C-alpha cells in the first residue's frame, strides 16, 4: 500500500513539473505528453527508490 502512495505522489509531482516545463518552453499545453512522461518517469524512479530503501535498511 505504501508503494502505491509513493507512486501516486511521484506521478503528481512529475505532472506538475511537466506542466511547468511545457508552459516555459512550448507555450502550449499538451496534456497527453505530460501524463505519458509523468507515468514513464514514475515507473523508472520506483525501482530505484526501492533499491535505495533496501540499502538503507542493511546499514
C-alpha positions in Angstrom: 0.0 0.0 0.0 2.9 2.3 0.8 4.4 1.9 -2.6 1.1 2.8 -4.3 1.0 6.1 -2.3 4.6 6.8 -3.3 3.8 6.1 -7.0 0.8 8.4 -6.9 2.9 11.2 -5.2 5.7 10.8 -7.7 3.1 10.9 -10.6 1.6 14.1 -9.3 5.0 15.7 -8.8 6.1 14.8 -12.3 2.8 16.0 -13.8 3.2 19.4 -12.1 6.9 19.5 -13.2 5.9 18.6 -16.8 3.2 21.2 -16.9 5.6 23.9 -15.8 8.3 22.8 -18.3 5.6 22.7 -21.1 4.5 26.2 -20.3 8.0 27.6 -20.2 9.4 26.0 -23.3 6.5 25.3 -25.6 3.9 27.9 -24.6 1.0 25.4 -25.2 -0.3 22.6 -23.1 -0.2 19.0 -24.4 -1.8 17.1 -21.5 -1.2 13.7 -23.1 2.5 14.3 -23.4 2.6 15.5 -19.7 0.7 12.5 -18.5 2.7 10.0 -20.5 6.1 11.4 -19.5 5.0 11.6 -15.8 3.8 7.9 -15.9 7.1 6.7 -17.5 9.3 8.7 -15.1 7.3 7.3 -12.1 7.8 3.8 -13.4 11.5 4.4 -13.8 12.0 6.0 -10.4 10.1 3.5 -8.2 12.6 0.6 -8.5 15.4 3.0 -7.8 13.7 4.1 -4.6 13.1 0.5 -3.5 16.8 -0.3 -4.0 17.9 2.8 -2.0 15.5 1.8 0.8 16.9 -1.7 0.9 20.4 -0.4 1.1 19.5 1.9 4.0 17.9 -0.9 5.9 21.0 -3.1 5.5 23.2 -0.4 7.1 
